[in-house]
Amino acid sequence: MHLTEKQIKIITETASREAIKAYKEDESKRNKAKHDMRLRNIKLLLKHYRALVLHCEKLEDDLLKFEDTSIQALDIDEINLESIESIKKSKTKSLAMVYFVRGKMEAYKRSCNSDELKYFRVLEMKYITPRKYSIQDIAERESIDKTTVHRYLKRAIEELPVIFFGVEAIKFEN
């Protein structure tokens, strides 16, 4: 079978269109997954924020105790340079993340107008304050319904990707 020049051109154009369409669909899926991962990561950071703060406080206490301990009192079999370096890296990452989240929460608070501060307060009580508030506690303190607490949390968390990740978090329309 012999194809004419016109047939080859039609086949090529059709294949190109379909390839471009498939590429754009794949790119859209990747961008959505990236956005979803960012939201997931923010939620994970918020969920574990109090534990990170406690971890950092505990590390500082441990380091103070460690400074007062003589080298002879240490169990050399359990402590080596690698474990000390690992502890230092863990502490540094944990402290950096705590300061990162604090800074981003402060930026979010500053970005809120007086009406939007209610979203920040609910988010703060749920994840940031030293005391852990239940949804019911937050609803009572804010004089709102529990479903409104969930709605406020959702709204606040939707605002955070751009604050946390900058322009990369903005979903531009094609």
C-alpha positions in Angstrom: 0.0 0.0 0.0 1.3 3.4 -1.0 0.4 6.6 0.9 0.1 9.9 -0.8 1.8 13.0 0.4 -1.6 14.4 1.5 -2.4 11.2 3.5 1.0 11.3 5.2 0.4 15.0 6.1 -3.1 14.2 7.6 -1.7 11.3 9.6 1.2 13.4 10.9 -1.1 16.3 11.9 -3.6 14.0 13.6 -0.8 12.1 15.5 0.8 15.4 16.5 -2.5 16.8 17.8 -3.2 13.6 19.8 0.4 13.6 21.2 0.1 17.2 22.3 -3.3 16.6 23.8 -2.0 13.5 25.7 1.0 15.5 26.9 -1.1 18.4 28.2 -3.4 16.0 30.0 -0.4 14.3 31.6 1.1 17.6 32.6 -2.3 18.7 34.1 -2.4 15.4 36.2 1.2 16.0 37.3 0.5 19.6 38.4 -2.6 18.5 40.3 -0.7 15.8 42.0 2.0 18.3 42.9 -0.6 20.7 44.3 -2.2 17.8 46.2 1.2 16.8 47.7 1.8 20.4 48.8 -1.5 20.5 50.6 -0.8 17.1 52.1 2.7 18.2 53.3 1.2 21.4 54.8 -1.4 19.3 56.7 1.3 16.9 57.9 3.4 19.8 59.1 0.5 21.3 61.0 -0.6 18.0 62.4 2.9 17.3 63.8 3.8 20.9 64.7 3.3 20.5 68.4 5.3 17.3 68.5 8.2 19.0 66.6 8.1 21.9 69.1 8.3 19.4 72.0 11.0 17.5 70.2 13.1 20.6 69.9 12.5 21.6 73.5 13.5 18.0 74.6 16.6 18.2 72.4 17.7 21.4 74.1 17.2 19.9 77.5 19.2 16.8 76.5 22.0 18.9 75.1 22.2 20.9 78.4 22.4 17.6 80.3 24.9 16.2 77.8 27.2 19.3 78.3 27.3 18.6 82.0 28.2 14.9 81.5 31.9 13.9 81.5 33.2 11.8 78.6 34.0 9.0 81.1 30.3 8.7 82.0 29.2 8.2 78.5 28.7 4.7 77.1 31.2 4.8 74.3 29.8 1.6 72.7 26.5 3.3 72.1 27.8 6.7 71.1 29.9 7.3 68.0 30.6 10.3 65.7 28.0 9.2 63.2 25.2 9.0 65.9 26.2 12.5 67.2 26.2 13.9 63.7 22.8 12.3 63.0 21.4 13.8 66.2 22.7 17.2 65.3 21.2 17.0 61.8 17.9 15.9 63.2 17.9 18.7 65.6 18.8 21.2 63.0 16.1 20.0 60.6 13.5 20.0 63.4 14.4 23.5 64.6 14.5 24.8 61.0 11.0 23.3 60.4 9.6 24.8 63.6 10.9 28.2 62.7 9.7 27.8 59.1 6.2 27.0 60.2 6.2 29.8 62.8 7.3 32.3 60.2 4.7 31.1 57.7 1.9 31.3 60.3 2.9 34.8 61.2 2.9 35.7 57.5 -0.5 34.2 57.1 -1.8 36.1 60.1 -0.4 39.4 58.6 -2.1 38.6 55.3 -5.5 38.3 56.9 -7.8 41.2 57.0 -9.9 41.8 60.2 -12.7 39.5 58.9 -10.3 36.7 57.9 -8.5 36.6 61.3 -11.2 34.1 62.4 -9.7 31.6 60.0 -6.3 32.1 61.4 -7.5 31.8 65.0 -9.2 28.5 64.3 -6.1 27.2 62.5 -3.9 28.4 65.4 -6.1 26.7 68.1 -6.3 23.5 66.1 -2.5 23.1 65.3 -0.2 25.8 66.7 -1.1 26.7 70.3 0.7 24.8 73.1 -2.7 23.6 74.3 -4.5 21.2 71.9 -8.1 22.3 71.3 -10.7 19.9 70.0 -13.1 20.9 67.3 -15.8 21.3 70.0 -13.5 23.5 72.1 -12.8 25.7 69.1 -16.5 26.0 68.2 -17.3 27.1 71.8 -14.5 29.6 72.0 -15.3 31.1 68.6 -19.1 30.8 69.2 -19.6 28.9 66.0 -20.9 25.5 64.9 -18.5 22.5 64.6 -19.1 22.4 60.8 -18.1 26.0 60.6 -14.8 25.1 62.4 -14.1 22.6 59.7 -15.0 25.1 57.0 -12.7 27.7 58.5 -9.9 25.2 58.7 -10.3 24.2 55.1 -10.4 27.8 54.0 -7.2 28.7 56.0 -5.3 25.6 54.8 -6.2 26.5 51.2 -4.5 29.8 51.7 -1.3 28.3 52.9 0.4 26.8 49.8 1.3 30.2 48.3 2.6 31.4 51.7 4.6 28.2 52.2 5.8 27.6 48.6 5.4 30.9 46.7 4.5 31.2 43.1 5.1 27.5 42.5 1.9 26.8 44.4 -0.3 29.0 42.2 -2.4 27.0 39.7 -2.4 29.0 36.5 -5.2 28.3 34.0 -4.2 27.3 30.5 
